[in-house]
Every structure is written in C-alpha cells, then in structure tokens.
Amino acid sequence: MYERSSPPIAVKIVISGGFGVGKTTFVGSISEIEPLVTEAEMTERSIGVDDTSAVSGKTTTTVALDFGRITLDDALLLYLFGTPGQDRFAFLWDDLVDGALGAVVLVDTRRIEDSFPAIDYFEEHEIPFIVGVNAFDGARRFEPGEVRDALGVPGGLPLVEFDARDRESVKTVLVALTEQVLARRQTAPV
C-alpha cells in the first residue's frame, strides 16, 4: 500500500463581503470540521453603526474571523477564512488575506453597495476573486448583468447565484473560484 511521505498542501480561500451577507453561514455549510467562529452578541454600541434593516433577525456579528476546512484528498486541504463585514474590523483583513489563493465576495442584492469595499480590496491587491450572489429569502432576483453593472465589475468576472445555507450550492461557488484562479494563472505572463 502506498503511504504518503509528505504532508498535504494547504490552500487558503477568503470569504468576504459586507455585514450580514452570509459569510459565517457559507463557511459553516461546507466545512467538514466544526467551524471556528468568532460571533459576538451585538450590543447597543452597534446601534446606528451596523445597518440591520435588511437582516432584522441578526443578533450576532463576526468580530475576528470564521474558519473552516475541506479535505479534497490526501494531498490537498482547503482552508476557508471568513472576514468580518464591518469597516471597523478592516484592520484584520491584511492578515486574513495573506497567502490566499483567491477570494469569494458575497453579495446581498438588497444591499449591493456593502460589497464595494471587499471588491475594491481584492482588485487593489490583485487577488483573484469571484462574486457570489447569496439568494436570501424574499430578496428580489436580479439578472446577472444588472448585478454586474451595479458592482462595476467586468463581464469576464464570474458571478454565481447560490444559497449559503446549502452545501451543494456553496460547492458550486468554490468550483467557480477554482476555475477563475486556474484561468488567471494560465494567462499570467511567465
């Protein structure tokens, strides 16, 4: 029987986006381990700072990161790092993103503008990313072109509609990101 002599390769993926867009749910839906979450109860200090109008039932928020893992095979591990969504935690992003192969920017069509900082960040740092449009119950459905125009992203950037609560749906997003990363690497100058 063949025994593996080297440890598996770890690949880092970042899940990002605005406040309450589904990052923690995304990581929890796909992680094979109990995800590490740094959720804290929202306090009176968040009143007027965190807009909960579109996510009225939200009572907690990520204050550092979410972490999950997927074993793809004996040789490859996928680590998922979810960023906090509020601007006041932006100082954590550089460390969370360091060494990432790529990123998924989650979008809630009820609050598209909340995803602008994440998109700007990954564009400025030249990190491959895709857009995942989370299908919230009751949210109006938009055509991909409408979302793309609202975000100001190019037509070649993958935009995937999915449900962060559904494992198979989250897999489609991760496959699309993998394809985007590979495509970018194939066209990159040597």
Summary of the structure (lengths in Angstrom):
residues: 190
radius of gyration: 16.7
end to end distance: 38.5
largest distance: 61.3
contacts: 551
relative contact order: 0.18
helix: 35%
strand: 27%
